[in-house]
Amino acid sequence: MREIVLDTETTGLDVNNGDRIIEIGIVELENHVQTGNCFHYYLNPEKESNFQALKIHGLTAEFLKDKPKFAEIVDQFVNFISDSKIIIHNASFDVGFINSELRKCNKTELCEHSVIDTLLLAKKKFVGQSVSLDSLCRKFNLDISHREIHGAIKDAKLLAQVYLELIGGKQTKLNFNDQDNTSDLDFENTPINIESLYKNNEKRAQKNISLNTYDNELHKKSIKDIPNSIWKELKF
């Protein structure tokens, strides 16, 4: 299953007032694992960033003046996205800007059904708490020490990690119950209660084994010295 994680930087916050994309970064996921395949461009928006936006991304008009315009990379962008699910944080913002650029190029706009908004996922998981990308990174102990200045590809990589944490990560579980009709997705989302797996198992008949009393006492003494020993949880 292919998914892509997308982020943009813009000249300002108001696409309806002429603000445009100046950086776009996309990270590819395959079966919830980053493949290392990325799409990244700085773009010439043909206008200055406003002061507040410039403080966030630090991309000056001088730096961007020789970069390609969105129309020059739009075909590569559309081909990279393909028909994959698109992961975005606060999707309405980025989608609004991307669709504005796509309209200018007479290209098909992004469909809302192809987008997963991690902001909405986070609000359901952390009700009433801050769910900015910075806050989520701190909740999941992700390193953001390098994020003084925002960047689209940098933030897309962070968001990819946040997304995987929000959906429970990619874990492989064994089918202990021999349920052949259970999908891989079921295993990824269904926790296994180890205790219940053995609770109703029939006890095997004990074998008559001669016990060396000295060895048994030595064993019980030695396991007391094992830190966090599982033996302390067992009752004999």
C-alpha positions in Angstrom: 0.0 0.0 0.0 1.5 3.3 -1.1 0.9 6.5 0.8 2.6 9.9 0.6 3.1 12.5 3.3 3.0 16.1 2.1 3.8 19.5 3.5 4.1 23.0 1.9 5.6 26.4 2.8 3.8 29.5 1.5 4.2 33.3 1.1 1.4 33.8 3.6 -1.8 32.3 5.0 -4.4 33.6 2.5 -4.6 31.7 -0.8 -7.6 33.8 -1.8 -5.5 37.0 -1.4 -2.8 35.7 -3.8 -0.4 33.9 -1.5 1.4 31.0 -3.2 3.5 27.9 -2.5 7.2 28.4 -2.2 8.3 24.9 -1.1 6.7 21.5 -1.4 8.0 18.3 0.2 6.6 14.8 -0.1 7.8 11.6 1.5 6.8 8.2 0.2 5.5 5.4 2.5 5.1 1.8 1.4 3.2 -0.4 3.8 3.7 2.2 6.5 7.5 2.3 6.0 9.5 5.3 4.7 11.1 4.2 1.4 13.5 7.1 1.1 11.8 8.2 -2.1 11.0 11.9 -1.8 9.7 14.8 -4.0 11.1 18.2 -3.1 11.2 21.6 -4.8 11.7 25.2 -3.8 9.4 27.3 -6.0 9.5 30.9 -7.3 6.1 32.4 -6.3 6.7 35.6 -8.2 5.9 37.6 -5.1 7.4 38.4 -1.7 6.5 36.5 1.4 4.9 38.5 4.1 6.9 39.2 7.2 5.3 36.6 9.5 5.6 33.8 6.9 9.2 34.8 6.3 10.0 34.4 10.0 8.6 30.9 9.9 10.3 29.5 6.8 13.2 31.9 6.1 13.0 31.6 2.3 13.7 35.0 0.9 12.6 36.3 -2.6 16.3 36.5 -3.5 16.8 32.8 -2.7 13.7 31.8 -4.6 14.1 34.0 -7.7 15.9 31.4 -9.8 13.8 28.4 -8.6 11.2 26.8 -11.0 7.6 28.0 -11.0 4.9 25.5 -10.0 3.8 25.2 -13.6 7.3 23.9 -14.5 7.1 21.0 -12.1 3.4 20.3 -12.1 3.6 17.2 -14.3 6.3 15.7 -12.0 4.1 16.5 -9.0 1.0 14.9 -10.4 2.9 11.8 -11.5 4.6 11.4 -8.1 1.2 11.7 -6.2 -0.5 9.3 -8.7 -3.5 7.7 -7.0 -2.0 7.3 -3.5 -3.5 8.4 -0.3 -2.1 11.8 0.8 -1.2 12.4 4.5 -1.4 16.1 5.5 -1.5 18.0 8.8 -4.3 20.6 8.7 -5.1 19.4 5.2 -7.5 22.2 4.3 -4.7 24.7 4.3 -2.3 22.8 2.0 -5.0 21.4 -0.3 -6.3 24.9 -0.8 -2.9 26.1 -2.0 -2.2 23.1 -4.1 -5.6 23.2 -5.8 -5.1 26.9 -6.5 -1.9 26.1 -8.3 -3.4 23.1 -10.1 -6.2 25.3 -11.4 -3.7 27.8 -12.7 -2.2 24.9 -14.7 -5.5 23.5 -15.9 -4.9 20.3 -13.9 -7.3 18.1 -12.0 -7.6 19.2 -8.4 -6.9 17.0 -5.4 -9.9 15.0 -4.2 -10.7 15.3 -0.5 -11.4 11.6 -0.4 -7.8 10.9 -1.2 -6.5 12.9 1.8 -6.0 11.8 5.4 -5.8 14.8 7.8 -3.5 14.0 10.8 -4.9 17.0 12.6 -8.3 15.3 12.8 -6.7 12.0 13.8 -4.8 13.8 16.6 -7.8 15.7 17.8 -9.6 12.3 18.3 -6.7 10.8 20.1 -5.8 13.8 22.3 -9.1 15.5 23.1 -8.7 19.0 24.3 -4.9 19.0 23.9 -2.6 20.9 21.6 -2.2 18.9 18.4 0.2 21.1 16.4 3.0 19.2 14.7 5.5 20.4 17.4 3.2 19.3 20.2 2.7 15.8 18.6 6.4 15.4 18.0 7.0 16.1 21.7 4.2 13.7 22.7 5.9 10.9 20.7 9.5 11.9 21.7 10.5 12.8 18.2 13.6 15.1 17.9 12.6 18.6 16.8 15.7 20.4 17.9 16.5 21.2 14.3 13.1 22.8 13.6 13.8 26.5 14.5 13.0 27.2 10.8 10.2 25.3 9.2 10.9 23.4 6.0 8.5 21.4 3.8 10.6 18.3 3.3 11.8 18.3 6.9 8.3 18.6 8.2 7.0 15.9 5.9 9.5 13.5 7.3 8.5 14.4 10.9 4.8 14.1 9.9 5.4 10.7 8.5 6.7 9.5 11.9 3.8 11.3 13.7 1.3 9.6 11.3 2.6 6.2 12.1 2.4 6.8 15.8 -1.2 8.1 15.5 -2.3 4.9 13.7 -0.4 2.6 16.1 2.7 2.0 14.0 3.6 -0.9 11.8 3.7 -4.1 13.9 3.8 -7.7 12.9 1.7 -10.0 15.0 1.3 -13.8 14.9 -2.0 -15.5 14.3 -2.4 -17.5 17.5 -6.1 -18.2 16.9 -5.8 -19.7 13.4 -8.4 -17.3 12.1 -7.7 -17.7 8.4 -10.2 -15.0 7.4 -8.6 -12.3 9.4 -6.9 -9.6 7.3 -3.4 -8.1 7.9 -5.1 -4.9 8.9 -7.0 -6.7 11.7 -3.7 -7.9 13.1 -2.1 -4.5 13.0 -5.0 -2.9 14.9 -6.0 -5.7 17.3 -3.9 -6.0 20.5 -3.2 -9.6 21.6 -3.8 -10.5 25.2 -1.2 -13.1 25.9 -2.8 -14.2 29.2 -6.1 -15.0 27.4 -4.2 -17.2 24.8 -3.2 -19.7 27.5 -6.0 -19.2 30.1 -8.3 -21.9 28.7 -5.6 -24.3 27.5 -5.7 -27.8 28.9 -3.0 -28.5 31.4 -0.6 -31.2 30.3 -0.1 -34.2 32.6 2.9 -33.8 34.9 5.7 -36.2 34.5 7.2 -37.9 37.5 10.6 -36.2 37.8 13.0 -36.6 40.7 13.8 -33.3 42.2 17.1 -32.5 43.7 16.2 -30.4 46.8 19.6 -28.7 47.0 19.4 -27.6 43.3 15.9 -26.3 43.8 16.8 -24.2 46.8 19.8 -22.8 44.9 17.6 -22.0 42.0 15.0 -20.1 44.1 17.8 -18.2 45.8 19.5 -17.2 42.5 16.3 -15.9 40.8 15.8 -13.4 43.7 18.9 -11.6 42.5 17.6 -11.2 38.9 16.3 -7.6 38.4 12.7 -7.3 37.1 12.6 -11.1 37.0 9.6 -12.8 35.4 9.9 -15.5 38.0 8.7 -13.1 40.7 5.4 -12.9 38.9 4.9 -16.7 38.9 3.3 -18.7 41.7 4.6 -22.2 42.3 
